[in-house]
Amino acid sequence: MSDDDARFRSNGGALRTQLLMAAAAVGAIVALALSWVFSWQIEQEDPVLVAREQARQQAFQSPPGSCLTWSKPDAADARTIPCAEPHLFEVVGVVDISDKFPQGAPSPDLTLWRHIAQEHCSEPAEKYLGTKLDPFGKLTVGLLRPPETKWAEGDRQLRCGVQWAGPGGQLQPLTGPAKELDQSMVWEPGTCLALTGKTVGDPVDCAGPHAYEIVATLDLKDRFKDGWPNQDDQQTWLDVECNKAADKYTGGVDLDEKGLILGWDVREQESWDVGSTKVNCKVGATLEDDSGLAVVKGSVKKAEKTTSPSKPAESSGAEKSGEPGTGG
């Protein structure tokens, strides 16, 4: 997850606030925690559970290019699906770590698993994608590891994959093959991200408390066509364009009156070099001591106009009473 700064404008002055985002590695930990480390006692006479277990085992043994998803917190319903559908994990390679963890070696803890994922899966991921991973982008590496019973038997084969972890650690759905995805760390307009303490969390309902609301996605390349622009130039352009976008999104709401401020992301050159040129404009609020973000409630989006079904033209009183109307 990106640690980009948010640039906020309030009362005509520039206020730079560091968003306290969770590190990208959090996503790897989450995926590891969901990586088939649980075990079931399957009732063989239950065809539903048998089929689910078979699908899960097939998912774990998927070749590179396979996309996986699940809905249960323990990933008990994990299955492979077409990559064109929303999914949580795309397999990019298979690695064996038996040279470093021979038979009898204890299973690594989550901290070590995170290190293993970075050490063994980054190269397969970049080879699979055909480009480097954006260090500030939405894609991070994760892995599927054998359950404890298989580890004890000497199974050291891992599935490396790419995923998108939100700032709170929850995996977000990806749609389409990873090779075709823009790695820019952006959210769809209308998305609100939670506020956890003073840090940003995962997407939540905009009607409730949140840290900020995404009001637009802009592509820096629309303005800067000759290479990466320094962040001062980015800010100058975004100051104008995000204000335009926010005005359109909110229907001209005065953010100052509501105690809100407009912010935006900037892009590092490492991101630009792998094609991550998109940024978000967002609306939030800061604490009075500027130590972090303050809670915001409710959306700033302009209410959609609803049109009632057209009614038939009313007749004159004479016609309604059955009396003949007067001609003109």
Residue frames as qw, qx, qy, qz and C-alpha x, y, z in Angstrom:
[[0.000, 0.890, 0.456, 0.000, 0.00, 0.00, 0.00],
 [0.405, 0.593, -0.023, 0.695, 1.30, 3.44, -0.87],
 [0.443, -0.565, -0.369, 0.590, 2.66, 5.81, 1.77],
 [0.262, 0.498, 0.262, 0.784, 2.12, 8.82, -0.51],
 [0.066, -0.245, -0.395, 0.883, 1.56, 12.12, 1.21],
 [0.115, 0.755, 0.630, 0.142, -1.82, 13.76, 1.04],
 [0.204, 0.050, -0.002, 0.978, -1.71, 17.43, 0.10],
 [0.052, -0.723, -0.681, 0.106, -4.62, 19.33, 1.59],
 [0.125, 0.344, 0.097, 0.926, -5.76, 22.87, 0.87],
 [0.303, -0.707, -0.626, 0.131, -7.62, 24.78, 3.54],
 [0.166, -0.914, -0.174, 0.326, -8.29, 28.50, 4.03],
 [0.427, 0.890, -0.159, 0.021, -6.03, 29.30, 1.09],
 [0.172, -0.739, 0.651, -0.025, -2.94, 27.70, 2.66],
 [0.748, 0.250, -0.607, -0.099, -1.12, 24.47, 1.96],
 [0.595, -0.517, 0.516, -0.336, -1.07, 21.90, 4.72],
 [0.564, 0.338, -0.745, -0.111, 0.96, 18.76, 4.24],
 [0.716, -0.358, 0.418, -0.428, -0.31, 15.80, 6.23],
 [0.167, 0.333, -0.921, -0.116, 1.39, 12.43, 6.24],
 [0.842, -0.131, -0.181, -0.492, -1.17, 9.69, 5.86],
 [0.346, -0.447, 0.795, -0.219, -0.41, 7.00, 8.38],
 [0.836, 0.220, -0.296, -0.406, -0.94, 4.11, 6.03],
 [0.853, -0.298, 0.427, 0.004, -0.19, 0.49, 6.86],
 [0.097, -0.554, 0.711, 0.422, 2.85, -0.96, 5.12],
 [0.685, 0.294, -0.461, -0.481, 2.40, -3.10, 2.04],
 [0.244, 0.236, -0.928, 0.152, 3.82, -6.03, 3.93],
 [0.472, 0.014, 0.581, -0.663, 0.64, -6.19, 6.01],
 [0.774, 0.296, -0.153, -0.538, -1.15, -7.60, 2.99],
 [0.524, 0.349, -0.777, -0.002, 1.38, -10.41, 2.73],
 [0.106, -0.141, 0.828, -0.532, 0.77, -11.29, 6.36],
 [0.647, 0.162, 0.290, -0.686, -2.97, -11.40, 5.81],
 [0.758, 0.346, -0.423, -0.357, -2.67, -13.64, 2.80],
 [0.322, 0.307, -0.866, 0.228, -0.34, -15.93, 4.71],
 [0.327, -0.049, 0.684, -0.651, -2.82, -16.10, 7.54],
 [0.751, 0.293, 0.182, -0.563, -5.43, -17.27, 5.02],
 [0.414, 0.541, -0.666, -0.305, -3.14, -19.65, 3.22],
 [0.868, 0.007, -0.442, -0.227, -4.70, -22.98, 3.89],
 [0.163, 0.395, -0.759, 0.492, -3.09, -23.35, 7.30],
 [0.636, -0.163, 0.404, -0.638, -6.34, -24.58, 8.82],
 [0.131, 0.084, -0.971, -0.180, -7.50, -28.20, 8.75],
 [0.683, -0.092, -0.026, -0.724, -10.91, -29.75, 8.50],
 [0.319, -0.016, 0.941, -0.113, -12.40, -33.05, 9.53],
 [0.437, 0.138, -0.426, -0.780, -14.48, -33.80, 6.44],
 [0.646, 0.125, 0.652, -0.376, -17.61, -35.86, 6.80],
 [0.130, -0.151, 0.802, 0.562, -17.28, -38.02, 3.71],
 [0.187, 0.506, 0.840, 0.060, -21.03, -38.51, 3.47],
 [0.117, 0.825, 0.248, -0.494, -21.55, -34.75, 3.06],
 [0.663, 0.430, 0.382, 0.479, -21.14, -34.10, -0.69],
 [0.092, 0.973, 0.073, 0.196, -21.14, -30.33, -0.22],
 [0.456, -0.810, 0.349, 0.122, -18.16, -30.38, 2.15],
 [0.784, -0.051, 0.492, 0.374, -16.36, -32.96, 0.04],
 [0.523, 0.693, 0.306, 0.390, -16.78, -30.82, -3.09],
 [0.108, -0.985, 0.083, -0.106, -15.63, -27.72, -1.20],
 [0.639, -0.589, 0.431, 0.244, -12.53, -29.48, 0.08],
 [0.744, 0.238, 0.463, 0.419, -11.72, -30.75, -3.40],
 [0.310, 0.883, 0.167, 0.310, -12.06, -27.23, -4.79],
 [0.345, -0.909, 0.232, 0.027, -9.80, -25.91, -2.07],
 [0.741, -0.308, 0.487, 0.344, -7.14, -28.52, -2.73],
 [0.627, 0.537, 0.388, 0.410, -7.33, -27.79, -6.45],
 [0.052, 0.986, 0.013, 0.159, -6.90, -24.09, -5.71],
 [0.529, -0.744, 0.365, 0.183, -3.78, -24.73, -3.65],
 [0.683, -0.110, 0.591, 0.416, -2.27, -26.78, -6.47],
 [0.499, 0.828, 0.229, -0.111, -3.13, -24.25, -9.17],
 [0.694, 0.142, 0.208, 0.674, -0.49, -23.47, -11.83],
 [0.160, -0.361, 0.024, 0.918, 0.72, -19.93, -12.59],
 [0.177, -0.111, -0.494, -0.844, -1.98, -17.86, -14.24],
 [0.345, -0.498, -0.792, -0.079, -4.73, -19.23, -11.99],
 [0.174, -0.419, 0.159, -0.877, -6.94, -16.82, -10.08],
 [0.375, -0.297, -0.843, 0.246, -8.40, -17.69, -6.68],
 [0.288, -0.459, 0.064, -0.838, -11.07, -16.22, -4.48],
 [0.365, -0.315, -0.838, 0.255, -12.93, -16.98, -1.26],
 [0.284, -0.658, -0.183, -0.673, -15.52, -15.34, 0.94],
 [0.769, -0.577, -0.273, 0.017, -15.09, -17.04, 4.32],
 [0.223, -0.914, 0.327, -0.091, -12.63, -15.51, 6.81],
 [0.636, -0.441, 0.618, 0.137, -10.66, -18.78, 6.96],
 [0.322, 0.504, -0.606, -0.525, -10.73, -19.20, 3.15],
 [0.523, -0.011, 0.838, -0.156, -12.56, -22.51, 3.64],
 [0.662, 0.587, 0.437, -0.163, -14.45, -21.92, 0.38],
 [0.069, -0.652, 0.486, 0.577, -11.35, -21.07, -1.70],
 [0.750, 0.391, 0.528, 0.076, -11.70, -21.93, -5.37],
 [0.303, -0.159, 0.464, 0.817, -10.25, -21.08, -8.76],
 [0.400, 0.755, 0.440, -0.276, -12.25, -18.76, -11.02],
 [0.582, 0.582, 0.240, 0.515, -11.63, -17.01, -14.36],
 [0.431, -0.224, -0.143, 0.862, -9.31, -14.04, -13.91],
 [0.042, -0.414, -0.359, -0.835, -11.87, -11.83, -15.65],
 [0.533, -0.687, -0.438, -0.229, -13.99, -12.16, -12.50],
 [0.229, -0.805, 0.342, -0.426, -13.17, -10.37, -9.22],
 [0.899, -0.082, -0.382, 0.197, -10.57, -12.43, -7.34],
 [0.486, -0.863, 0.134, -0.016, -8.24, -12.10, -4.36],
 [0.516, -0.555, 0.591, 0.277, -5.09, -13.91, -5.48],
 [0.773, 0.592, -0.169, -0.156, -3.37, -14.68, -8.78],
 [0.854, -0.301, 0.318, 0.280, -0.72, -17.41, -8.87],
 [0.336, 0.881, -0.297, -0.153, 2.51, -16.22, -10.51],
 [0.448, 0.534, -0.711, 0.098, 4.92, -19.05, -9.78],
 [0.925, -0.354, -0.114, -0.077, 5.78, -22.16, -7.80],
 [0.206, 0.696, -0.606, 0.327, 8.90, -22.32, -5.60],
 [0.888, -0.265, -0.367, 0.078, 10.44, -24.95, -3.36],
 [0.113, -0.830, 0.381, -0.392, 12.24, -23.95, -0.17],
 [0.960, -0.264, -0.089, 0.017, 13.39, -27.41, 0.94],
 [0.668, 0.385, -0.310, 0.557, 17.04, -26.35, 0.56],
 [0.003, 0.488, -0.369, 0.791, 16.65, -23.89, 3.43],
 [0.619, -0.262, 0.392, -0.628, 13.98, -25.79, 5.38],
 [0.357, 0.195, -0.902, -0.148, 14.83, -29.52, 5.28],
 [0.685, -0.363, -0.591, -0.220, 12.74, -32.32, 6.75],
 [0.613, -0.408, -0.519, 0.435, 12.20, -31.71, 10.45],
 [0.186, 0.142, -0.101, 0.967, 12.66, -27.93, 10.29],
 [0.076, 0.539, 0.649, -0.532, 10.00, -26.08, 12.31],
 [0.254, 0.729, 0.524, 0.359, 7.34, -24.16, 10.40],
 [0.264, 0.199, -0.087, 0.940, 8.23, -20.43, 10.14],
 [0.018, 0.614, 0.553, -0.562, 6.25, -17.86, 12.09],
 [0.386, 0.833, 0.395, 0.013, 4.36, -15.12, 10.23],
 [0.085, -0.901, 0.257, 0.339, 7.27, -12.68, 10.38],
 [0.383, -0.355, 0.747, 0.412, 9.56, -15.21, 8.72],
 [0.506, 0.480, 0.701, 0.148, 6.85, -16.17, 6.21],
 [0.229, 0.941, 0.123, -0.218, 6.64, -12.52, 5.21],
 [0.184, -0.720, 0.549, 0.383, 10.40, -12.47, 4.61],
 [0.498, 0.011, 0.823, 0.273, 10.16, -15.70, 2.60],
 [0.459, 0.734, 0.499, -0.048, 7.41, -14.21, 0.44],
 [0.133, 0.942, -0.159, -0.266, 9.49, -11.14, -0.36],
 [0.303, -0.576, 0.693, 0.310, 12.67, -13.15, -0.94],
 [0.390, 0.010, 0.887, 0.248, 11.22, -15.95, -3.06],
 [0.374, 0.631, 0.680, -0.023, 8.15, -14.44, -4.73],
 [0.085, 0.810, -0.029, -0.579, 9.23, -10.97, -5.88],
 [0.074, -0.414, 0.696, 0.582, 11.31, -12.24, -8.79],
 [0.204, 0.285, 0.909, 0.223, 8.69, -14.73, -10.06],
 [0.185, 0.767, 0.499, -0.359, 6.05, -12.01, -9.78],
 [0.080, 0.752, -0.230, -0.612, 8.05, -9.52, -11.86],
 [0.129, -0.186, 0.848, 0.479, 8.92, -12.17, -14.43],
 [0.213, 0.479, 0.852, -0.003, 5.25, -13.13, -14.67],
 [0.152, 0.837, 0.321, -0.416, 4.07, -9.53, -14.97],
 [0.635, 0.496, 0.251, 0.537, 6.77, -8.60, -17.44],
 [0.081, 0.764, -0.095, 0.632, 7.58, -5.49, -15.40],
 [0.252, 0.123, -0.672, 0.685, 8.76, -4.48, -11.97],
 [0.314, -0.680, -0.657, 0.087, 6.36, -4.26, -9.07],
 [0.023, -0.734, 0.019, -0.678, 5.50, -0.69, -8.15],
 [0.392, -0.031, -0.705, 0.591, 6.89, -0.39, -4.59],
 [0.181, 0.146, 0.382, -0.894, 4.06, 2.07, -3.81],
 [0.439, -0.006, -0.531, -0.725, 1.42, 0.39, -5.97],
 [0.766, -0.193, 0.128, -0.599, -1.63, -1.75, -5.32],
 [0.928, 0.112, -0.349, -0.065, -0.04, -5.10, -6.16],
 [0.302, -0.665, 0.650, -0.210, 1.96, -6.91, -3.49],
 [0.530, 0.218, -0.814, -0.097, 3.34, -10.43, -3.31],
 [0.697, -0.341, 0.415, -0.475, 1.88, -13.16, -1.16],
 [0.296, 0.283, -0.901, -0.143, 2.13, -16.91, -1.02],
 [0.877, -0.225, -0.082, -0.417, 0.15, -20.05, -0.33],
 [0.030, 0.516, -0.829, 0.215, 1.94, -22.43, 2.00],
 [0.546, -0.111, -0.822, -0.118, 1.35, -26.05, 2.95],
 [0.664, -0.627, -0.053, -0.404, -0.81, -26.80, 6.01],
 [0.352, -0.670, 0.614, -0.223, 1.04, -27.93, 9.13],
 [0.891, -0.051, 0.442, -0.087, 0.36, -31.61, 8.43],
 [0.799, 0.574, 0.028, 0.176, 1.93, -31.38, 4.98],
 [0.094, 0.860, -0.432, 0.254, 4.83, -29.32, 6.30],
 [0.628, -0.497, 0.573, -0.171, 5.55, -32.02, 8.87],
 [0.910, 0.196, 0.361, 0.056, 5.63, -34.57, 6.04],
 [0.547, -0.264, 0.408, 0.682, 8.28, -32.51, 4.24],
 [0.384, 0.722, 0.476, 0.324, 6.17, -30.56, 1.73],
 [0.332, -0.530, -0.007, 0.780, 8.05, -27.33, 0.98],
 [0.250, 0.344, 0.565, 0.707, 6.32, -26.24, -2.23],
 [0.033, 0.567, 0.360, -0.740, 4.85, -22.75, -2.21],
 [0.339, 0.668, 0.532, 0.395, 2.54, -20.88, -4.60],
 [0.212, -0.288, -0.063, 0.932, 3.63, -17.29, -5.11],
 [0.169, 0.696, 0.645, 0.266, 1.00, -14.81, -6.12],
 [0.090, 0.163, -0.037, 0.982, 0.03, -11.16, -6.39],
 [0.206, -0.668, -0.708, 0.102, -2.79, -9.51, -4.48],
 [0.008, 0.581, 0.020, 0.814, -4.14, -6.12, -3.44],
 [0.443, -0.444, -0.652, 0.426, -4.18, -5.45, 0.29],
 [0.112, -0.883, -0.228, -0.394, -6.03, -2.42, 1.62],
 [0.116, 0.633, -0.442, 0.625, -4.36, -0.12, 4.14],
 [0.649, -0.445, 0.363, -0.499, -6.11, -2.03, 6.93],
 [0.244, -0.343, 0.907, 0.023, -4.82, -5.36, 5.62],
 [0.696, 0.321, 0.570, -0.296, -8.01, -6.72, 4.06],
 [0.341, -0.029, 0.714, 0.611, -7.53, -8.18, 0.59],
 [0.415, 0.544, 0.089, -0.724, -9.34, -6.23, -2.11],
 [0.778, 0.360, 0.514, 0.046, -10.76, -7.80, -5.30],
 [0.080, -0.466, 0.532, 0.703, -8.81, -7.54, -8.52],
 [0.724, 0.507, 0.396, -0.248, -10.59, -7.86, -11.86],
 [0.636, 0.737, -0.226, -0.041, -8.72, -9.03, -14.93],
 [0.900, 0.049, -0.165, 0.401, -5.33, -10.71, -15.33],
 [0.486, -0.741, -0.005, 0.463, -2.58, -9.05, -13.28],
 [0.534, -0.007, 0.396, 0.747, -0.51, -8.47, -16.43],
 [0.121, 0.591, 0.486, 0.632, -3.21, -6.14, -17.70],
 [0.360, -0.826, -0.416, 0.124, -3.77, -4.20, -14.47],
 [0.169, 0.764, -0.176, 0.597, -2.63, -0.66, -13.80],
 [0.627, -0.194, -0.585, 0.476, -0.60, -0.79, -10.59],
 [0.029, -0.468, 0.124, -0.875, -1.46, 2.79, -9.61],
 [0.203, -0.293, -0.803, 0.479, -2.60, 2.86, -5.99],
 [0.283, -0.089, -0.075, -0.952, -5.99, 4.41, -6.62],
 [0.220, 0.336, 0.853, -0.334, -9.57, 3.78, -5.51],
 [0.072, 0.537, 0.659, 0.522, -12.77, 4.29, -7.46],
 [0.146, -0.256, 0.108, -0.949, -14.47, 7.66, -6.86],
 [0.705, -0.373, -0.212, -0.565, -17.14, 7.24, -4.22],
 [0.777, -0.114, -0.558, 0.266, -14.95, 4.97, -2.08],
 [0.336, -0.820, 0.231, -0.402, -14.54, 5.91, 1.58],
 [0.642, 0.197, -0.655, 0.347, -11.68, 4.57, 3.67],
 [0.654, -0.658, -0.371, 0.022, -12.03, 3.88, 7.36],
 [0.044, 0.738, -0.428, 0.520, -10.27, 5.79, 10.11],
 [0.863, -0.315, -0.373, 0.128, -8.65, 3.48, 12.66],
 [0.565, -0.525, -0.101, 0.628, -7.12, 5.59, 15.40],
 [0.082, 0.803, -0.160, -0.568, -5.17, 8.10, 13.34],
 [0.215, -0.265, 0.798, 0.496, -4.49, 5.67, 10.52],
 [0.592, 0.270, -0.282, -0.705, -6.35, 4.89, 7.32],
 [0.558, -0.045, 0.813, -0.161, -8.21, 1.60, 7.07],
 [0.218, 0.155, 0.862, 0.431, -10.09, -0.42, 4.49],
 [0.226, -0.257, -0.413, -0.844, -13.16, 0.68, 2.48],
 [0.050, 0.359, 0.782, -0.507, -16.31, 1.39, 4.50],
 [0.108, 0.745, 0.622, 0.213, -19.79, 2.79, 3.88],
 [0.234, 0.344, -0.007, 0.909, -19.53, 6.54, 3.29],
 [0.435, -0.690, -0.320, -0.482, -22.63, 7.09, 5.41],
 [0.768, -0.588, -0.191, 0.168, -20.69, 6.16, 8.52],
 [0.328, -0.862, 0.291, 0.252, -17.43, 7.43, 10.08],
 [0.870, 0.321, 0.124, 0.353, -14.43, 7.42, 7.75],
 [0.523, -0.429, 0.128, 0.725, -11.07, 9.06, 7.10],
 [0.126, 0.475, -0.264, -0.830, -11.66, 10.41, 3.63],
 [0.692, 0.503, 0.481, -0.192, -13.77, 10.03, 0.52],
 [0.413, -0.081, 0.582, 0.696, -12.34, 9.58, -2.96],
 [0.363, 0.701, 0.269, -0.552, -13.80, 12.21, -5.27],
 [0.624, 0.727, -0.177, -0.224, -11.83, 11.66, -8.47],
 [0.797, -0.178, 0.405, 0.412, -9.11, 9.70, -10.24],
 [0.334, 0.897, -0.171, -0.235, -6.77, 11.74, -12.45],
 [0.902, 0.129, 0.147, 0.384, -3.97, 10.63, -14.74],
 [0.304, -0.763, 0.193, 0.537, -0.83, 12.74, -14.42],
 [0.482, -0.020, 0.633, 0.605, 0.15, 11.60, -17.89],
 [0.283, 0.796, 0.516, 0.139, -2.67, 13.70, -19.33],
 [0.041, -0.995, 0.043, 0.085, -0.61, 16.75, -18.40],
 [0.263, -0.735, 0.592, 0.199, 2.96, 15.46, -18.17],
 [0.915, 0.379, 0.039, -0.134, 3.71, 13.56, -21.35],
 [0.528, 0.698, -0.444, 0.193, 7.50, 13.84, -21.38],
 [0.568, 0.137, -0.689, 0.429, 8.39, 11.85, -18.28],
 [0.496, -0.555, -0.594, 0.305, 8.04, 11.95, -14.53],
 [0.000, -0.787, -0.005, -0.617, 7.23, 15.42, -13.18],
 [0.256, 0.125, -0.668, 0.687, 8.73, 16.45, -9.86],
 [0.206, -0.533, -0.796, 0.198, 6.26, 16.51, -7.00],
 [0.012, -0.467, -0.187, 0.864, 6.08, 20.31, -6.86],
 [0.236, 0.131, -0.520, -0.811, 4.90, 20.34, -10.47],
 [0.265, -0.314, -0.900, -0.145, 2.45, 17.55, -9.70],
 [0.141, -0.519, -0.626, 0.564, 1.01, 19.51, -6.80],
 [0.089, 0.337, -0.093, -0.933, 0.63, 22.69, -8.81],
 [0.326, -0.028, -0.685, -0.651, -1.37, 20.90, -11.48],
 [0.336, -0.348, -0.874, 0.040, -3.38, 18.80, -9.02],
 [0.036, -0.343, -0.444, 0.827, -4.27, 21.85, -6.95],
 [0.348, 0.228, -0.221, -0.882, -6.25, 23.12, -9.93],
 [0.478, 0.010, -0.750, -0.457, -7.59, 19.87, -11.30],
 [0.271, -0.253, -0.882, 0.291, -8.63, 18.32, -7.99],
 [0.147, 0.318, 0.365, -0.862, -10.52, 21.47, -7.07],
 [0.460, 0.165, -0.417, -0.766, -12.39, 21.24, -10.39],
 [0.457, -0.065, -0.874, -0.153, -13.10, 17.56, -9.81],
 [0.132, -0.260, -0.765, 0.575, -14.24, 18.11, -6.23],
 [0.291, 0.247, 0.097, -0.919, -16.56, 20.92, -7.29],
 [0.543, 0.082, -0.593, -0.589, -18.17, 18.63, -9.87],
 [0.407, -0.096, -0.899, 0.126, -18.40, 15.67, -7.45],
 [0.114, -0.326, -0.673, 0.654, -19.95, 17.67, -4.63],
 [0.082, 0.763, 0.574, 0.287, -22.10, 19.96, -6.73],
 [0.152, 0.678, -0.048, 0.717, -20.21, 23.03, -5.57],
 [0.668, -0.675, -0.305, 0.072, -20.22, 22.37, -1.82],
 [0.048, 0.834, -0.376, 0.401, -18.08, 24.78, 0.23],
 [0.799, -0.045, -0.547, 0.245, -15.71, 22.35, 1.93],
 [0.212, 0.286, -0.457, 0.815, -14.37, 24.98, 4.33],
 [0.519, -0.359, 0.056, -0.774, -17.84, 25.58, 5.73],
 [0.924, -0.192, -0.235, -0.232, -18.11, 21.87, 6.50],
 [0.523, -0.699, 0.488, -0.019, -14.66, 21.74, 8.12],
 [0.915, 0.146, 0.333, 0.175, -13.34, 19.62, 5.25],
 [0.055, -0.757, 0.457, 0.464, -10.23, 19.91, 3.16],
 [0.858, 0.495, -0.052, -0.128, -9.24, 18.67, -0.25],
 [0.441, -0.605, 0.620, 0.235, -6.19, 16.48, -0.71],
 [0.815, 0.510, -0.206, -0.184, -4.48, 14.46, -3.40],
 [0.884, -0.234, 0.274, 0.297, -1.77, 11.87, -3.95],
 [0.254, 0.814, -0.452, -0.261, 1.53, 12.37, -5.70],
 [0.986, 0.158, -0.003, 0.046, 3.62, 9.77, -7.49],
 [0.500, -0.634, 0.486, 0.336, 7.22, 8.76, -6.96],
 [0.360, 0.608, -0.560, -0.432, 9.46, 8.22, -9.97],
 [0.163, -0.171, 0.972, 0.009, 9.69, 4.48, -9.19],
 [0.490, 0.442, 0.667, -0.345, 5.93, 4.28, -9.70],
 [0.440, 0.735, -0.106, -0.505, 5.97, 6.38, -12.85],
 [0.073, 0.536, -0.778, -0.320, 8.68, 4.18, -14.38],
 [0.164, 0.078, 0.982, 0.048, 6.42, 1.10, -14.22],
 [0.136, -0.354, -0.653, -0.655, 3.39, 2.95, -15.59],
 [0.265, -0.642, -0.664, 0.278, 1.66, 4.02, -12.36],
 [0.184, 0.194, 0.103, 0.958, 0.62, 7.54, -13.31],
 [0.365, -0.617, -0.479, -0.506, -2.86, 7.80, -11.79],
 [0.140, 0.051, -0.592, 0.792, -3.71, 9.56, -8.53],
 [0.219, -0.661, -0.717, -0.039, -6.76, 10.17, -6.35],
 [0.102, -0.417, 0.138, -0.892, -8.30, 13.43, -5.23],
 [0.473, -0.405, -0.773, 0.121, -9.94, 13.05, -1.82],
 [0.275, -0.664, 0.021, -0.695, -11.85, 14.94, 0.81],
 [0.663, -0.294, -0.615, 0.310, -11.12, 14.57, 4.52],
 [0.292, -0.900, 0.032, -0.321, -10.36, 16.50, 7.67],
 [0.564, 0.277, -0.572, 0.527, -7.36, 16.86, 9.97],
 [0.551, -0.609, -0.474, 0.316, -7.12, 17.07, 13.73],
 [0.066, -0.995, -0.056, -0.058, -6.67, 20.52, 15.22],
 [0.472, -0.732, 0.411, 0.269, -3.06, 19.73, 16.16],
 [0.570, 0.656, -0.417, -0.267, -2.38, 18.40, 12.64],
 [0.354, -0.446, 0.820, -0.060, -1.23, 15.09, 14.10],
 [0.207, 0.086, 0.951, 0.216, -3.39, 13.03, 11.75],
 [0.254, -0.276, -0.583, -0.721, -6.74, 12.66, 10.11],
 [0.348, 0.032, 0.535, -0.770, -10.03, 13.39, 11.87],
 [0.285, 0.324, 0.902, -0.004, -13.24, 11.41, 11.54],
 [0.297, 0.121, -0.285, -0.903, -15.70, 12.42, 8.82],
 [0.368, 0.297, 0.845, -0.252, -19.31, 11.28, 8.66],
 [0.518, 0.697, 0.388, -0.309, -21.51, 11.16, 5.59],
 [0.620, 0.243, 0.457, 0.590, -20.74, 11.55, 1.90],
 [0.013, -0.581, 0.034, 0.813, -20.03, 14.84, 0.16],
 [0.204, 0.143, 0.770, 0.588, -21.26, 13.50, -3.18],
 [0.355, 0.086, -0.097, -0.926, -23.92, 15.54, -4.90],
 [0.538, 0.211, 0.731, -0.364, -27.28, 13.86, -4.46],
 [0.114, 0.117, 0.791, 0.590, -28.57, 12.27, -7.63],
 [0.442, 0.126, 0.047, -0.887, -31.70, 13.90, -8.93],
 [0.241, 0.215, 0.946, -0.001, -34.62, 11.54, -9.02],
 [0.323, 0.016, -0.326, -0.888, -37.41, 12.05, -11.51],
 [0.493, 0.187, 0.713, -0.462, -40.93, 11.01, -10.60],
 [0.311, 0.309, 0.817, 0.375, -43.01, 9.26, -13.20],
 [0.126, -0.041, -0.208, -0.969, -44.81, 11.77, -15.37],
 [0.288, 0.394, 0.740, -0.463, -48.43, 12.22, -14.46],
 [0.220, 0.522, 0.662, 0.490, -51.23, 12.55, -17.04],
 [0.017, -0.214, 0.002, -0.977, -52.43, 16.10, -17.49],
 [0.121, 0.366, 0.748, -0.540, -55.28, 16.92, -15.15],
 [0.053, 0.567, 0.655, 0.496, -58.67, 17.58, -16.68],
 [0.146, -0.370, 0.073, -0.914, -60.61, 20.70, -15.94],
 [0.260, 0.032, 0.719, -0.643, -63.01, 20.67, -13.03],
 [0.677, 0.259, 0.007, -0.689, -65.94, 20.54, -15.40],
 [0.645, 0.302, -0.662, -0.235, -64.58, 17.48, -17.16],
 [0.154, 0.157, -0.900, 0.377, -63.80, 15.75, -13.87],
 [0.384, 0.151, 0.591, -0.693, -67.36, 16.33, -12.70],
 [0.368, 0.345, 0.848, 0.164, -68.77, 15.04, -15.93],
 [0.272, 0.824, 0.266, -0.421, -69.91, 18.47, -17.11],
 [0.693, 0.548, 0.240, 0.401, -69.10, 19.52, -20.65],
 [0.452, -0.373, 0.035, 0.809, -66.21, 21.89, -21.05],
 [0.296, 0.864, 0.162, -0.373, -66.60, 25.27, -22.68],
 [0.739, 0.372, 0.272, 0.491, -65.12, 25.71, -26.08],
 [0.268, -0.657, 0.031, 0.704, -62.86, 28.60, -26.81]]
